[in-house]
């Protein structure tokens, strides 16, 4: 994901979570989470999955006896607060930092973390900006946006889609501005046509101007593509159907939110032509769903994909600590990057060996049948535009 907009600042009440029954007498693995626990970014925070996995590892004896300690503090939607709190955690010995998953926060946090040898590790960041060489101590657990765009486009082509409309917004950086363009590139490379590119803003509750533009098109679009968040996309789907537009609504990981499923509660058919490429399988019998059930047994609620992805980064850090034989942050990062395969929870495994800053993973496409999520495909997509491979 990429940034939406800057909003509220830290309320002043901090939440610190220490995941260990007795850490005082042992060397601990300190992880810093300067993340949104409140506000519009909160659904995309990975803390609960990270907390649950740390609890599981600690209960099993830790990593060579070393226990995880999670330092967590709410930053709302404010980048400067995230930067300040990240430095606080680094001073306290954090070997990794997770923060707001948008480049205007992650880049300065990475630059500060590099002074401590620490890694900024994100469970869910897909922005291409973070892989341009600006920083060298950044790792994300997922593949960049061109992969999700391509997976969505390949699905659309398989449905016979030829004419598409792209919804773009600069408010979300490359995630909302460029992901639709990459989708369109794949469509046109395979004989389709981008009929129009329509601008939108986050927080839109009235899509009538964009819908009016689509109704003027001849032929009517077979699909629209949008990389945005809920509830905005749910409103778009409803208003398109009310206006008589039955085009596919295809999107990226921002649609992977339980509130999307909720729009089909009264009429499941409204989701029949909605699909999204996302970061890990999230249908009912997926590994992610099973992990959420395990966490519920520990009284740790993990609501949705993005929180669950936190489990993967804790497992990767545990792997790095074990292989490095220490909690030295540089040694841990090097061990993670050297691994051919690291066990994960939401997928079978990840590896940072080839790309260093991101894990190339399969990209699942999720659709709906009778209002319930179904896994349509789960592959590393072919035909990714640009230099991504």
Secondary structure as the mmCIF struct_conf table of DSSP 4:
data_model
#
loop_
_struct_conf.conf_type_id
_struct_conf.id
_struct_conf.beg_label_comp_id
_struct_conf.beg_label_asym_id
_struct_conf.beg_label_seq_id
_struct_conf.end_label_comp_id
_struct_conf.end_label_asym_id
_struct_conf.end_label_seq_id
BEND BEND1 UNK A 12 UNK A 12
BEND BEND2 UNK A 21 UNK A 22
TURN_TY1_P TURN_TY1_P1 UNK A 24 UNK A 25
BEND BEND3 UNK A 26 UNK A 26
STRN STRN1 UNK A 28 UNK A 35
BEND BEND4 UNK A 37 UNK A 39
TURN_TY1_P TURN_TY1_P2 UNK A 40 UNK A 41
HELX_RH_3T_P HELX_RH_3T_P1 UNK A 42 UNK A 44
HELX_RH_AL_P HELX_RH_AL_P1 UNK A 47 UNK A 59
TURN_TY1_P TURN_TY1_P3 UNK A 60 UNK A 62
STRN STRN2 UNK A 63 UNK A 63
TURN_TY1_P TURN_TY1_P4 UNK A 64 UNK A 65
STRN STRN3 UNK A 66 UNK A 66
STRN STRN4 UNK A 67 UNK A 74
TURN_TY1_P TURN_TY1_P5 UNK A 76 UNK A 77
HELX_RH_AL_P HELX_RH_AL_P2 UNK A 79 UNK A 91
TURN_TY1_P TURN_TY1_P6 UNK A 92 UNK A 93
BEND BEND5 UNK A 95 UNK A 95
STRN STRN5 UNK A 96 UNK A 98
BEND BEND6 UNK A 101 UNK A 102
HELX_RH_AL_P HELX_RH_AL_P3 UNK A 103 UNK A 114
TURN_TY1_P TURN_TY1_P7 UNK A 115 UNK A 117
STRN STRN6 UNK A 119 UNK A 122
BEND BEND7 UNK A 123 UNK A 124
HELX_RH_3T_P HELX_RH_3T_P2 UNK A 128 UNK A 131
BEND BEND8 UNK A 132 UNK A 134
BEND BEND9 UNK A 136 UNK A 137
STRN STRN7 UNK A 138 UNK A 140
BEND BEND10 UNK A 141 UNK A 142
HELX_RH_AL_P HELX_RH_AL_P4 UNK A 145 UNK A 158
TURN_TY1_P TURN_TY1_P8 UNK A 159 UNK A 160
STRN STRN8 UNK A 163 UNK A 168
HELX_RH_3T_P HELX_RH_3T_P3 UNK A 170 UNK A 172
HELX_RH_AL_P HELX_RH_AL_P5 UNK A 173 UNK A 177
TURN_TY1_P TURN_TY1_P9 UNK A 178 UNK A 178
HELX_RH_AL_P HELX_RH_AL_P6 UNK A 179 UNK A 189
TURN_TY1_P TURN_TY1_P10 UNK A 190 UNK A 191
STRN STRN9 UNK A 193 UNK A 199
TURN_TY1_P TURN_TY1_P11 UNK A 202 UNK A 203
HELX_RH_AL_P HELX_RH_AL_P7 UNK A 208 UNK A 215
TURN_TY1_P TURN_TY1_P12 UNK A 216 UNK A 216
BEND BEND11 UNK A 218 UNK A 219
HELX_LH_PP_P HELX_LH_PP_P1 UNK A 220 UNK A 221
BEND BEND12 UNK A 222 UNK A 222
STRN STRN10 UNK A 223 UNK A 226
TURN_TY1_P TURN_TY1_P13 UNK A 230 UNK A 231
HELX_RH_AL_P HELX_RH_AL_P8 UNK A 232 UNK A 242
TURN_TY1_P TURN_TY1_P14 UNK A 243 UNK A 244
STRN STRN11 UNK A 248 UNK A 251
HELX_RH_3T_P HELX_RH_3T_P4 UNK A 253 UNK A 255
BEND BEND13 UNK A 257 UNK A 257
HELX_RH_AL_P HELX_RH_AL_P9 UNK A 258 UNK A 262
TURN_TY1_P TURN_TY1_P15 UNK A 263 UNK A 264
BEND BEND14 UNK A 265 UNK A 266
HELX_RH_3T_P HELX_RH_3T_P5 UNK A 268 UNK A 271
TURN_TY1_P TURN_TY1_P16 UNK A 272 UNK A 273
STRN STRN12 UNK A 274 UNK A 277
BEND BEND15 UNK A 279 UNK A 280
BEND BEND16 UNK A 283 UNK A 283
TURN_TY1_P TURN_TY1_P17 UNK A 284 UNK A 285
BEND BEND17 UNK A 286 UNK A 286
HELX_RH_AL_P HELX_RH_AL_P10 UNK A 287 UNK A 297
TURN_TY1_P TURN_TY1_P18 UNK A 298 UNK A 299
BEND BEND18 UNK A 304 UNK A 304
HELX_RH_AL_P HELX_RH_AL_P11 UNK A 305 UNK A 308
TURN_TY1_P TURN_TY1_P19 UNK A 309 UNK A 309
HELX_RH_AL_P HELX_RH_AL_P12 UNK A 310 UNK A 324
TURN_TY1_P TURN_TY1_P20 UNK A 325 UNK A 325
BEND BEND19 UNK A 326 UNK A 326
HELX_RH_AL_P HELX_RH_AL_P13 UNK A 329 UNK A 338
BEND BEND20 UNK A 340 UNK A 340
STRN STRN13 UNK A 342 UNK A 343
BEND BEND21 UNK A 345 UNK A 348
STRN STRN14 UNK A 349 UNK A 350
TURN_TY1_P TURN_TY1_P21 UNK A 353 UNK A 355
BEND BEND22 UNK A 356 UNK A 357
STRN STRN15 UNK A 358 UNK A 358
STRN STRN16 UNK A 363 UNK A 369
TURN_TY1_P TURN_TY1_P22 UNK A 370 UNK A 371
STRN STRN17 UNK A 372 UNK A 379
HELX_LH_PP_P HELX_LH_PP_P2 UNK A 380 UNK A 381
BEND BEND23 UNK A 382 UNK A 382
TURN_TY1_P TURN_TY1_P23 UNK A 386 UNK A 387
#
